[in-house]
Amino acid sequence: MRDNDIGFTPRDYTDQPLGATEITTLWQKSNLPLSRLFNTSGILYREFDMKNRLPTLSEDEQIKILSENPKLIKRPIIETKETVLIGFRQPEWEAVLLTKAQEPSV
């Protein structure tokens, strides 16, 4: 993002955890299944046996777990005015961020 002069404000979720309301807003704005917010390759995901637990949990329970355990949240998360990108997927980021960065200001 710095290489393309795209401004951003970093946030370390372990120092400044996301609340349940913030997680809900990001999830809804992303238009992704809630399960995509979970860092499936993290240690806590395995320790909490989330692979087997997630299908049995309600959305509220999943959001509560994410808000109480920020290391379970997949990173990075980029929020724009229009959408939320979760996890680094270069083609998706380029499509959303570079297109917006190149649009003329009005």
Phi, psi and omega in degrees: 000320178297322181299335182251016179053042177259116181290146177202160176241111181288152177217125178269110184295339178284331177271325181231078184301149175281138175278169181301320180294318178297317179298316179300315180298314179298316180299311182295321180290335181284337185059030178249160172298145181304326181300336180289347177280348182274135176280092186289347179260005181276160180297315182298325179302317179287317181299322180274002181052043185296332179303319181271332183279323186309313182298341182264353185264145174286167177299317179299319179294319179296316180296320178299315179298316179297318182291331180272346183223078186300338178288349175279348183277129178294136180233161353283163173240126178244124178249125173251180178297327186263331189208178174229131176254131183239125184078153182274114174229098190309312180301320180294315179299314181298317181299320183275310189279317182288326177298314181292322182293333183268352179289139179293146175282147179251000000 
